[in-house]
Amino acid sequence: MNKSELEKVLTYGIFGTPELHPDERRMFMGEMRERVIDAFTLRQLGDNHGEQALLKALSHQQARELLLRTDLPNAISDRLRTLAYNNGRHARLVGNIEHNDWLAAVVVADTAVEPPPASFTAESEN
């Protein structure tokens, strides 16, 4: 083992394995942008148009699961989990990670989404 490999092993041992795209993962509840089918704010989920967009994202052939913030109101969280299960998708509550406060739900795939992910208009709810 040469010196650079030894330094690498020691660095990984001390600081852990480097994470790919940490800023991107913080933005999308632990997922990379390329795997995001669509993302929604609480405001978007509160109207009929947002719910229809969520159903469309859940019915995407590559959709794996729905990620929800743990601090969503129980009524909304239960309704969204039911929508996911009715569409054959898992729903998972995501907490204890740094993420954008305005993001309430994300529909993700196992692999990169082709064609490129849907553009979404998630805006800060300041």
C-alpha positions in Angstrom: 0.0 0.0 0.0 1.5 3.3 -1.0 1.3 6.5 1.0 -1.7 7.9 -0.9 -3.8 4.8 -0.5 -2.9 4.7 3.2 -4.0 8.3 3.6 -7.2 7.5 1.8 -8.0 4.6 4.1 -7.2 6.6 7.2 -9.3 9.5 5.9 -12.3 7.2 5.3 -11.8 5.6 8.7 -11.8 9.0 10.5 -14.4 10.9 8.4 -16.4 8.1 6.8 -16.9 7.4 3.1 -17.4 10.6 1.0 -21.0 11.2 0.1 -22.1 11.8 -3.5 -23.9 15.1 -4.1 -24.6 16.0 -0.4 -26.3 19.4 -1.3 -28.5 17.7 -3.8 -29.5 15.0 -1.3 -30.3 17.6 1.4 -32.6 19.3 -1.0 -34.6 16.3 -2.0 -35.0 14.4 1.4 -31.9 12.2 0.9 -32.4 11.5 -2.8 -30.4 12.7 -5.8 -32.2 15.0 -8.2 -31.8 12.5 -11.1 -34.1 10.1 -9.2 -36.8 12.6 -8.4 -39.9 12.2 -10.5 -41.7 15.2 -8.8 -41.6 17.2 -5.6 -44.4 19.1 -3.9 -44.8 21.8 -1.3 -47.5 21.7 1.3 -49.3 24.5 -0.5 -49.3 22.4 -3.7 -50.7 19.4 -1.9 -53.5 21.4 -0.5 -55.3 22.0 -3.7 -56.9 19.6 -6.3 -54.3 20.4 -9.0 -51.4 19.4 -6.7 -53.1 16.1 -5.8 -53.7 15.3 -9.4 -50.0 16.0 -10.1 -49.1 13.7 -7.2 -51.2 10.9 -8.6 -49.6 11.4 -12.0 -46.1 11.1 -10.4 -47.1 8.0 -8.4 -48.4 6.3 -11.5 -45.1 6.9 -13.3 -43.7 3.5 -14.3 -40.4 4.2 -12.5 -41.9 5.5 -9.3 -40.7 3.6 -6.2 -41.9 5.5 -3.2 -43.3 8.6 -1.8 -41.1 10.4 0.7 -43.0 12.6 3.3 -41.7 15.0 5.9 -42.3 13.7 9.4 -43.7 17.0 10.6 -46.7 17.0 8.2 -50.1 17.2 9.9 -51.4 13.7 10.5 -54.5 14.1 8.3 -52.4 15.1 5.3 -49.8 12.5 5.9 -52.4 9.7 6.2 -54.2 10.9 3.0 -50.9 10.9 1.0 -49.8 7.6 2.3 -53.2 6.1 1.4 -52.8 7.6 -2.2 -49.3 6.0 -2.4 -50.5 2.6 -1.2 -53.6 2.7 -3.5 -51.2 3.2 -6.4 -48.9 0.3 -5.4 -46.1 2.5 -4.0 -44.5 2.6 -0.6 -44.6 5.8 1.5 -41.9 6.7 3.9 -41.6 9.4 6.5 -38.3 11.2 6.4 -36.9 13.0 9.4 -33.7 13.9 11.2 -32.0 15.1 8.0 -31.4 18.5 6.8 -33.7 19.4 4.0 -35.6 22.4 2.6 -38.4 23.5 4.9 -40.7 24.1 2.0 -40.6 20.6 0.6 -43.4 18.4 1.8 -43.3 15.3 -0.4 -41.1 13.8 -3.1 -41.8 10.9 -5.5 -38.6 9.0 -6.3 -37.4 6.2 -8.5 -34.7 3.6 -7.9 -32.6 4.8 -10.9 -32.3 8.0 -12.9 -35.6 9.0 -14.5 -35.7 8.9 -18.3 -36.8 11.3 -19.8 -35.3 13.8 -17.4 -37.2 14.5 -14.2 -40.4 16.6 -14.4 -39.8 20.2 -13.6 -41.6 21.3 -10.6 -42.5 24.7 -9.2 -41.8 24.1 -5.6 -41.4 27.6 -4.1 -40.5 28.6 -0.6 -43.5 29.0 1.7 -42.0 31.9 3.6 
